[in-house]
Amino acid sequence: MAIIRKNDLKKMNKTEMQNKLKELKLELAKAGVSANKASAKTKELKITVARLLTILNKPKSGELKTK
């Protein structure tokens, strides 16, 4: 369930992505992730969370991000 491909993310709207992000973060917390413990599942969860955050924070074309 943790793996979400880029094409699948493009099909989602912003609210769906935010809900999925909350769900994945909760699953990551339940897995008891710490700096010392790393399994295949936690690695997949972290990659998917990073992928979601990247897409959510990416500015739309024609939209400038100001500092």
C-alpha positions in Angstrom: 0.0 0.0 0.0 2.8 2.4 0.7 4.1 2.6 -2.9 2.4 5.3 -4.9 3.7 6.0 -8.3 4.1 9.4 -9.8 1.4 8.8 -12.4 -1.0 7.9 -9.7 -0.2 11.1 -7.8 -0.8 13.2 -10.9 -4.4 11.8 -11.1 -5.1 12.8 -7.4 -6.3 16.3 -6.5 -4.7 18.3 -3.7 -7.1 17.2 -0.9 -6.6 13.5 -1.8 -2.9 14.0 -1.7 -3.0 15.7 1.7 -5.3 12.9 3.1 -2.9 10.2 1.8 0.0 12.1 3.3 -1.7 12.1 6.7 -2.4 8.4 6.4 1.2 7.5 5.4 2.6 9.6 8.3 0.3 7.8 10.7 1.4 4.5 9.4 5.0 5.5 9.7 4.5 6.5 13.3 2.7 3.2 14.0 5.7 1.3 12.6 7.8 2.7 15.4 10.4 4.3 13.2 13.5 5.6 14.9 16.9 6.5 13.6 18.3 3.0 14.4 15.5 1.0 12.8 15.1 0.8 9.1 13.2 -1.9 7.2 12.0 -2.2 3.7 8.5 -1.0 4.7 9.7 2.1 6.5 12.0 3.0 3.6 9.1 2.7 1.2 6.9 4.9 3.5 9.6 7.6 3.8 10.1 7.6 0.0 6.4 7.9 -0.7 6.0 10.7 1.9 8.9 12.6 0.3 7.3 12.1 -3.2 4.0 13.5 -2.0 5.6 16.5 -0.3 7.6 17.2 -3.4 4.5 17.3 -5.6 2.5 19.3 -3.0 5.2 21.9 -2.6 6.0 22.2 -6.3 4.8 25.5 -7.7 2.3 25.5 -10.6 3.5 26.7 -13.9 3.2 30.5 -14.1 3.1 30.8 -10.4 6.2 32.2 -8.8 7.3 31.3 -5.3 8.5 34.3 -3.2 10.8 34.1 -0.3 
